[in-house]
Amino acid sequence: MDMQRIPARDGDYNLKNYDKMRDSFSWDEVKKNFSWNETGKVNIAYEAIDRHAENPDKKDKVALLYSSPDREEQLTFDDLSKKSNQFANVLKKYNVKKGDRVFLFLPRSPEFYASFFGILKTGAVAGPLFEAFMEQAVRDRLQDSEARMLITTPELLERVPQEDLPDLENIVLVGDHNESSDKYIDYHKEMSDASTDFDIEWVDLEDGMVIHYTSGSTGKPKGVYHVHNAMVQHYATAEWVIDLKEDDVYWCTADPGWVTGTSYGVFAPWLHGVTNVIRGGRFSPDDWYGTLDKHNVTVWYTAPTALRKLVSAGEDVVKKYDLSSLRHIMSVGEPLNPEVITWGLKAFDLRIHDTWWMTETGAMLIVNFPSEEIRPGSMGKPIPGVDAAIVDNEGNELPPNQMGNLAIKKGWPSMMRHIWKRPEKFQSYFINEWYVSGDSAYKDEDGYFWFQGRLDDVINTSGERVGPFEVESKLIEHPAVSEAGVIGKPDPERGEIIKAFITLNEGYEDTPELLEDIRKFVKTGLSAHSAPRELEVKDSIPKTRSGKIMRRLLKSWELGLPTGDTSTLEE
Ligand code: WTA
């Protein structure tokens, strides 16, 4: 499929000449943009917030433009600086120290962002959780990280299984509540008592900043650990790829429970002192177009699954809104369909720029730059300072147009520094000097990378990574389910949907009511996006002789594909 290539349009882009920049590039140049380069004092909260609050020309600029269907609020850099200082004081009062893990289980709200930077100012490591997580998902993450403190709302508190969390000393509650024990801290009360001055905890570039839990094909979700040094790459990519300028109004649609929502929903725009739109509530085409229109958004970072929904909603909906401020669009999380790019040209008269990266990589690695030709279907080219290649299973580089493992040469600034408490898991990502992504891809003669699929069983549904093991584990907790095998099944809108094959325990019958009950069980126990959309009862689940579920075989059956090598199949 050789779709029409889309040339770059004329424009005053921050990155004008990719080849030239790549050839002469050094990360040391980027470091000159940070105050720590001179002062030696590091904390990303200072670079993203306080530095602007100290600047008389910047302090009253709107940093956070928050809106949701029932709340509107604007915070300047000065406001955010003070509020995060107050929250840092609250944390300090309750003995939070550098290196402690402090988790946030909050809807997108001004309180989320004030608390998030408050945590960073104490030198603690912030762990944001997606607000749709249910009990099991919350338990796994808080247990594994040994979180000391959690910030949540009284409504979400019931999903926090406190009896299983011995390390959790305090819980900050945002909102009205009747909890009286010393364990609970009232956010609004403590904030109003707290000073707006705080002595920020200076840390090392290699000290912990954020933990994001993400799924692999085996085991529980793993804690991907990022350090303050990541800011170097957040800053650079915000300049070259997001093309941020002083007067931009930027909107990243990702929730801060996922890496895009922190790296690019928090750090990238604020390191540049740009106004950042945060929209709470759920997706709908009218809501999203309305947000672009109302706030005069100029730069928009979103995801294929949302864009596909906008395509389905049709062009009449777009025409109701004035999107004339919009000048630049990017996408991440799944393959960006060429059809969506074609539609973007019609609907917005703009190119949509695909970007590729992962929770583990901390920031964008392979991207389409505004100043470069787009080849629809390609993720683009590596950013300056990053070497990407296609390698075989021994780590040897493959020639152009040959499919293999997409790999990145170790050592980019925002790379995860470890997987929390699982050094062997961390090591398993690397072959020699290469970080191996788990994605398969090829590179064309001109250095454009083309995504082909995942090499493991990880499911990507609506841009969210789901580990089959987590879903299988939850399924078999249901009294009716004996065994379970979970796969991703291709779906035009969601990329993939989750399909579960199950066997039933004696005494249970395969009825629509039972299947619905099982589905709900996963939905309310784990999270809505992990609940199988399709459930099928089988007499047995194919396993290897060593007892591993053969998901690949389930997938071949489902898709009517040849089953390949089944020699390890259990009798
Ligand atoms: C997939 C999200 C195709 C890929 C930042 C990767 C993509 C996984 C793209 C990481 C893209 C991400 N084209 N696939 N542009 N971007 N992916 O950790 O399989 O939630 O390995 O990070 O999403 O998902 P994660």
Residues whose N, C-alpha, C, O or C-beta is under 5 A from the ligand:
A	BS01	WTA	V332 G333 E334 P335 L336 D354 T355 W356 W357 M358 T359 M379 S437 D439 F451 G463 R465
